[in-house]
Amino acid sequence: MTQPISSQDLLTRRLGLVAGLSALNAQALKLTQVIAGVDMEVLRLELALKQAPAEGELARELQCDLQAMRESADVTAARQRECAGRIETAEQEIEELDRLLRQAVEREGRAP
């Protein structure tokens, strides 16, 4: 039979998980800011296209830039979804650790 994990070890582990969750939340915020910036650039390019002549070098460059911005938005949105999944997993790990911690505290005869 394996030795039960002490509440102190669980608290140390929880501290690491919470730090990781904090870093993930910071990353999610940065990605949100990037998406907002890309969205503004898309709007600027769409407006410039409406004001540019329908043909010519400028219109082609604006179309190319607009396509690149839309692709960037898609990539960043995918990174944001991945980050959200990692946040959800980290939160679940913390919940499970909290459950183990409550059990350890009860086992050690301490008040929660």
C-alpha positions, 0 to 999 in steps of 0.5 A: 500500500502506498503512503498517503500524501501529506497535506503539506505536499499537497499544498506545495503542489497546489501552489505550483498549479495556481501559479501555472493557472495564473500564467495561463490567464495572463497568456489568455489576456494577451491573446485577447488583446492581440485579437482586438488589435487584429480586429482593428487592423481588419476594420482599418483595411476594409475601410481603406479598401472601400476608399481605394480605387477598385483596381490597381496596385493599392487595392491588391496590396490592401487585399493581400494585407487584409487576407494576412490579417484574417489569417492571423486572427484565425491563428490567434483565435485557435491559440486562444481556444487552446489556452482556454482548454488548458485553463479548464484542465488546470482548474479541474486539477486544482479542484481534484487537489482540493478534494485530496487536500480536504481528505488529507486534513481530515486524515491528519485530524486537523480542522479544515 
